[in-house]
């Protein structure tokens, strides 16, 4: 789905992407998927499963809101 977003004219006209930023934009999903599980077990052990899922979801929503509100490429990457 993210690769589909990278080719939409409404997105590419608004956010000026080159090959490097497009690759980083796509790779950020995999990067987050690598680092998240490294700490999720520790957090779940300390807080419990339900609070860990709740706070992980809340943190994800904050990131979504910040990236949705991005006005340019610099703003998009300062929140990533």
N, C-alpha and C positions, 0 to 999 in steps of 0.2 A: 504494500500500500504506500509506503514512503517513497519508493521509486516512482510510482505514479504521480505523487505530489510534485516531485522534482521536475516533471515535464509539463505540468499545467501552465499555460500561458499566463493566467491570472497570478500564479505564484511566482513564476520566473520574472514577470514584469515588475512585481512588487519587491521581491527579494533578489538582489543581484548576485547570482551564484556563478562561480567558475567551476572548472573541473575539480579542483582541490576541495572547495567548500561543499560541492555536491557529494563528493566521496565521503567527506567527514560527516555530513548530514545523514547519509545512509549508514555509515559505520557506527554512529553514535548509539544506535539501537543495540548493536552487538556489544559495544563497549559497556553500556549500562547492564546488559544481560550477563556480562562477565563479573563485574564488580558487585552487583547486588547480592548474589548468592554467597559471596565471601563473608559478608557480615550478617546475612539474614538468620543463619542458624544461631549465632551468638545472641542476637537481639531477641529471637524467639525463646531461647533458653532463659534469658533474664526477665523478659516482660510477659511471656506466655504467647501462645500462638495467635489468639484473637487480637490482642493489642498490637502485636507486630504487624499483622495484616492490615489493621486499621491505620496505623501510622505510616506504613509503607504506601498504602493507597492515598492517604492525605498528602504525603510528600510528592507522589506522582501527580496528583491534581494541581498542586502548586506549580510544578514544573510545566504542566500543560498550559496553565493560565499564563505563565510568564512567556512561554514560547509563542503562544497564540497572540499575545499583545506585542510581539516584536515588530518594530517599524522598519528595520533594515538589517543587513547581515551582521553588523557589529552588535546590535542589540540581541539578535538571535543567538549568537555564540557567547555572549557574556552571561547568559542564563543557563547554558548547557552544562 
